[in-house]
């Protein structure tokens, strides 16, 4: 699992990994990209970073989208 591999062992609870995976799935679906792609890996890493700052749920997804728009 991409999220689990990037997050590292023992860093997050199972429920947190599920939440991150759900957010990743939603973003990949919205962008029309494969979960196996390098872009998906970049998204997963960004989600983990935002999650560690305290963002959850829709706030997490909105923060990711906002960070990608400002990076352009």
C-alpha positions as CSV (number, residue, x, y, z in Angstrom):
1,X,0.0,0.0,0.0
2,X,1.5,3.3,-1.1
3,X,0.3,5.3,1.9
4,X,1.6,2.7,4.4
5,X,5.0,2.5,2.6
6,X,5.5,6.3,2.6
7,X,4.2,6.8,6.1
8,X,6.5,4.3,7.7
9,X,5.9,1.6,10.2
10,X,4.3,2.5,13.5
11,X,3.9,6.2,12.7
12,X,0.1,6.2,12.1
13,X,-2.8,4.2,13.6
14,X,-4.7,1.9,11.2
15,X,-7.6,4.3,11.1
16,X,-5.4,7.2,10.1
17,X,-3.9,5.2,7.3
18,X,-7.4,4.4,6.1
19,X,-8.3,8.1,6.1
20,X,-5.2,9.0,4.1
21,X,-5.8,6.2,1.6
22,X,-9.4,7.4,1.1
23,X,-8.2,10.9,0.5
24,X,-5.5,9.6,-2.0
25,X,-8.2,7.5,-3.8
26,X,-10.5,10.5,-4.1
27,X,-7.7,12.8,-5.4
28,X,-6.5,10.2,-7.9
29,X,-10.1,9.7,-9.1
30,X,-10.6,13.4,-9.5
31,X,-7.4,13.8,-11.4
32,X,-7.9,10.7,-13.5
33,X,-4.5,9.2,-12.5
34,X,-3.5,5.7,-11.6
35,X,-2.8,4.9,-7.9
36,X,0.4,3.3,-9.2
37,X,1.8,6.5,-10.9
38,X,4.6,8.7,-9.8
39,X,2.0,11.5,-9.5
40,X,0.0,9.5,-7.0
41,X,3.1,8.9,-4.9
42,X,3.7,12.7,-4.9
43,X,0.1,13.2,-3.8
44,X,0.4,10.6,-1.1
45,X,3.5,12.3,0.3
46,X,1.8,15.7,0.3
47,X,-1.2,14.3,2.1
48,X,1.0,12.7,4.8
49,X,2.7,16.1,5.2
50,X,-0.6,18.0,5.5
51,X,-2.0,15.3,7.8
52,X,0.9,15.7,10.2
53,X,0.1,19.4,10.6
54,X,-3.3,18.5,11.9
55,X,-5.6,18.6,8.8
56,X,-8.2,15.9,8.5
57,X,-11.0,15.0,6.1
58,X,-12.1,17.6,3.6
59,X,-9.7,20.1,5.1
60,X,-6.9,17.7,4.2
61,X,-8.0,17.5,0.6
62,X,-8.6,21.2,0.2
63,X,-5.2,22.0,1.6
64,X,-3.6,19.6,-0.9
65,X,-5.5,21.2,-3.8
66,X,-4.6,24.7,-2.6
67,X,-0.9,23.8,-2.3
68,X,-0.8,22.4,-5.8
69,X,-2.5,25.5,-7.3
70,X,0.0,27.8,-5.5
71,X,2.9,25.7,-6.8
72,X,2.1,26.4,-10.4
